[in-house]
Amino acid sequence: MARTSVEHSLLMRPPINITLPRNCVPAFPNKCIVCHCIPHSTLKIAHNAQNPLLAFFLPFLLMFGWSRVEVPVCRTCKLRFRLQRWGREVVVCALILASVWLIWPCFKGWHAGTRRIVGGVLVLLLISPYVVVEVFWPRFFNTYARKDSVDYAFASPGYAAEFHELNLPNVLNSEVSE
Ligand SMILES: [Zn+2]
């Protein structure tokens, strides 16, 4: 089949998702997830299967549904990987807190129910640029857990293709073009 689609630019390319069953331990290529060299080291990443919106309103849900995945990362890339993983969360949380702190006094006289809805809408508005960044400047690697499956998202198409190949018998869904 001839490829007619325009190649994405290197910077603005959505991550490539590969879905495996939640109970399946994924096999990773013997390459660092960041620099693709021989890794000699791993990092454990925890993910939660709760619906993030539900967990936002009912935070106690986050006490359940955790699982972990071991990812190959070389020692020199660990810091870079952690910074990317947590840096964005820290920035977005700081922005939300600062905005709520600045904007909240404007709604002082409002009915409590209306205030809660307006607050929810504001948080969603503040999160939307973060979602755009996540889609177009994806992390090296990320996971999204659901009740029975986990999405493994890769910024690198080459790495995603190798991961797809290694886990082929278990792949439920894949964005890797065959
Ligand atoms: Zn590395």
Boltz pocket constraint, residues with backbone or C-beta under 6 A from the ligand:
constraints:
  - pocket:
      binder: B
      contacts: [[A, 32], [A, 33], [A, 34], [A, 35], [A, 36], [A, 37], [A, 73], [A, 74], [A, 75], [A, 76], [A, 77]]
      max_distance: 6.0
